[in-house]
Amino acid sequence: MLEMMIGPVQVVLLVLGIVEAAKRFGVNGKASEALALGIGVVLFGVASAIEAGLIPDAAVMYIIIAARAIAGALAATGYYDLGKKILRQAAVSIAGVPRVMRK
């Protein structure tokens, strides 16, 4: 289920990246959870419909282009910050590892 793809783009990474980007614009708390649920339902639904052949091939090409464009934009913004946060938490949670990721 988590390996759902839109073209070469993994849907779960799109959802995470979009929500993290929205947080930088002030979307927090329950609003960010609602955003994740909404985007997840839509994107997993689109990926499932593509996989089942319910969307015409001409439309699928545009959906893949959009997913790639979003992933590219997030790679330059959201994933960088998300990666720093994950690495910082990992460094803190592993005993004996110095906290090199502090701000």
CYANA upper distance limits for C-alpha pairs under 8 A (distance plus 0.5 A):
  2 LEU  CA     11 VAL  CA      8.07
  2 LEU  CA     12 VAL  CA      6.83
  3 GLU  CA     10 GLN  CA      6.89
  3 GLU  CA     11 VAL  CA      7.96
  3 GLU  CA     12 VAL  CA      8.21
  4 MET  CA     10 GLN  CA      6.50
  4 MET  CA     11 VAL  CA      6.26
  4 MET  CA     12 VAL  CA      8.09
  4 MET  CA     44 PHE  CA      7.37
  4 MET  CA     47 ALA  CA      6.80
  4 MET  CA     48 SER  CA      8.03
  5 MET  CA      9 VAL  CA      5.90
  5 MET  CA     10 GLN  CA      5.01
  5 MET  CA     11 VAL  CA      5.97
  5 MET  CA     47 ALA  CA      6.58
  6 ILE  CA     10 GLN  CA      6.99
  6 ILE  CA     11 VAL  CA      7.09
  6 ILE  CA     46 VAL  CA      8.43
  6 ILE  CA     47 ALA  CA      6.03
  6 ILE  CA     50 ILE  CA      8.32
  6 ILE  CA     63 ILE  CA      8.08
  6 ILE  CA     64 ILE  CA      6.40
  6 ILE  CA     67 ALA  CA      7.20
  7 GLY  CA     64 ILE  CA      5.82
  7 GLY  CA     67 ALA  CA      8.25
  8 PRO  CA     64 ILE  CA      8.44
  8 PRO  CA     68 ARG  CA      8.20
  9 VAL  CA     13 LEU  CA      8.33
  9 VAL  CA     14 LEU  CA      8.08
  9 VAL  CA     67 ALA  CA      7.15
  9 VAL  CA     68 ARG  CA      7.11
  9 VAL  CA     71 ALA  CA      7.70
 10 GLN  CA     14 LEU  CA      7.17
 11 VAL  CA     15 VAL  CA      6.86
 11 VAL  CA     40 GLY  CA      8.30
 11 VAL  CA     43 LEU  CA      6.96
 11 VAL  CA     44 PHE  CA      7.15
 11 VAL  CA     47 ALA  CA      8.21
 12 VAL  CA     16 LEU  CA      6.74
 12 VAL  CA     40 GLY  CA      7.95
 13 LEU  CA     17 GLY  CA      6.47
 14 LEU  CA     18 ILE  CA      6.53
 14 LEU  CA     67 ALA  CA      8.46
 14 LEU  CA     70 ILE  CA      8.08
 14 LEU  CA     71 ALA  CA      6.93
 15 VAL  CA     19 VAL  CA      6.66
 15 VAL  CA     36 ALA  CA      6.75
 15 VAL  CA     39 ILE  CA      6.78
 15 VAL  CA     40 GLY  CA      6.49
 15 VAL  CA     43 LEU  CA      8.46
 16 LEU  CA     20 GLU  CA      6.63
 16 LEU  CA     36 ALA  CA      7.96
 17 GLY  CA     21 ALA  CA      6.62
 17 GLY  CA     71 ALA  CA      8.48
 17 GLY  CA     74 LEU  CA      6.45
 17 GLY  CA     78 GLY  CA      5.86
 17 GLY  CA     79 TYR  CA      6.63
 17 GLY  CA     82 LEU  CA      8.36
 18 ILE  CA     22 ALA  CA      6.63
 18 ILE  CA     74 LEU  CA      7.74
 18 ILE  CA     78 GLY  CA      7.87
 19 VAL  CA     23 LYS  CA      6.74
 19 VAL  CA     32 SER  CA      6.88
 19 VAL  CA     35 LEU  CA      7.28
 19 VAL  CA     36 ALA  CA      6.58
 20 GLU  CA     24 ARG  CA      7.27
 20 GLU  CA     78 GLY  CA      6.36
 20 GLU  CA     82 LEU  CA      7.63
 21 ALA  CA     25 PHE  CA      7.45
 21 ALA  CA     74 LEU  CA      8.07
 21 ALA  CA     77 THR  CA      7.81
 21 ALA  CA     78 GLY  CA      5.75
 22 ALA  CA     26 GLY  CA      7.16
 22 ALA  CA     27 VAL  CA      6.02
 22 ALA  CA     32 SER  CA      8.08
 23 LYS  CA     27 VAL  CA      5.04
 23 LYS  CA     28 ASN  CA      6.26
 23 LYS  CA     32 SER  CA      7.55
 27 VAL  CA     31 ALA  CA      6.55
 27 VAL  CA     32 SER  CA      6.12
 28 ASN  CA     32 SER  CA      5.55
 29 GLY  CA     33 GLU  CA      7.15
 30 LYS  CA     34 ALA  CA      6.59
 31 ALA  CA     35 LEU  CA      6.57
 32 SER  CA     36 ALA  CA      6.63
 33 GLU  CA     37 LEU  CA      6.72
 34 ALA  CA     38 GLY  CA      6.56
 35 LEU  CA     39 ILE  CA      6.49
 36 ALA  CA     40 GLY  CA      6.25
 37 LEU  CA     41 VAL  CA      6.57
 38 GLY  CA     42 VAL  CA      6.80
 39 ILE  CA     43 LEU  CA      6.45
 40 GLY  CA     44 PHE  CA      6.26
 41 VAL  CA     45 GLY  CA      6.31
 42 VAL  CA     46 VAL  CA      6.63
 43 LEU  CA     47 ALA  CA      6.59
 44 PHE  CA     48 SER  CA      6.51
 45 GLY  CA     49 ALA  CA      6.59
 46 VAL  CA     50 ILE  CA      6.64
 47 ALA  CA     51 GLU  CA      6.64
 48 SER  CA     52 ALA  CA      6.62
 49 ALA  CA     53 GLY  CA      6.66
 49 ALA  CA     54 LEU  CA      5.63
 49 ALA  CA     55 ILE  CA      6.74
 50 ILE  CA     54 LEU  CA      6.47
 50 ILE  CA     55 ILE  CA      6.10
 50 ILE  CA     60 VAL  CA      7.47
 55 ILE  CA     59 ALA  CA      7.12
 55 ILE  CA     60 VAL  CA      6.95
 56 PRO  CA     60 VAL  CA      6.80
 57 ASP  CA     61 MET  CA      6.94
 58 ALA  CA     62 TYR  CA      7.58
 59 ALA  CA     63 ILE  CA      6.84
 60 VAL  CA     64 ILE  CA      6.62
 61 MET  CA     65 ILE  CA      6.74
 62 TYR  CA     66 ALA  CA      6.66
 63 ILE  CA     67 ALA  CA      6.66
 64 ILE  CA     68 ARG  CA      6.62
 65 ILE  CA     69 ALA  CA      6.66
 66 ALA  CA     70 ILE  CA      6.66
 67 ALA  CA     71 ALA  CA      6.58
 68 ARG  CA     72 GLY  CA      6.54
 69 ALA  CA     73 ALA  CA      6.75
 70 ILE  CA     74 LEU  CA      6.62
 71 ALA  CA     75 ALA  CA      6.49
 72 GLY  CA     76 ALA  CA      7.12
 73 ALA  CA     77 THR  CA      7.01
 74 LEU  CA     78 GLY  CA      5.39
 74 LEU  CA     79 TYR  CA      6.48
 75 ALA  CA     79 TYR  CA      5.70
 75 ALA  CA     80 TYR  CA      7.27
 76 ALA  CA     80 TYR  CA      7.28
 77 THR  CA     81 ASP  CA      7.44
 78 GLY  CA     82 LEU  CA      6.57
 79 TYR  CA     83 GLY  CA      6.30
 80 TYR  CA     84 LYS  CA      6.88
 81 ASP  CA     85 LYS  CA      6.78
 82 LEU  CA     86 ILE  CA      6.68
 83 GLY  CA     87 LEU  CA      6.56
 84 LYS  CA     88 ARG  CA      6.52
 84 LYS  CA    101 MET  CA      8.11
 85 LYS  CA     89 GLN  CA      6.74
 86 ILE  CA     90 ALA  CA      6.61
 87 LEU  CA     91 ALA  CA      6.57
 87 LEU  CA    101 MET  CA      7.74
 88 ARG  CA     92 VAL  CA      6.81
 88 ARG  CA     99 ARG  CA      7.95
 88 ARG  CA    100 VAL  CA      8.32
 88 ARG  CA    101 MET  CA      5.61
 88 ARG  CA    102 ARG  CA      7.49
 89 GLN  CA     93 SER  CA      6.61
 90 ALA  CA     94 ILE  CA      6.76
 91 ALA  CA     97 VAL  CA      6.53
 91 ALA  CA     98 PRO  CA      7.40
 91 ALA  CA     99 ARG  CA      6.32
 91 ALA  CA    100 VAL  CA      7.93
 91 ALA  CA    101 MET  CA      7.78
 92 VAL  CA     97 VAL  CA      7.80
 92 VAL  CA     98 PRO  CA      8.25
 92 VAL  CA     99 ARG  CA      6.66
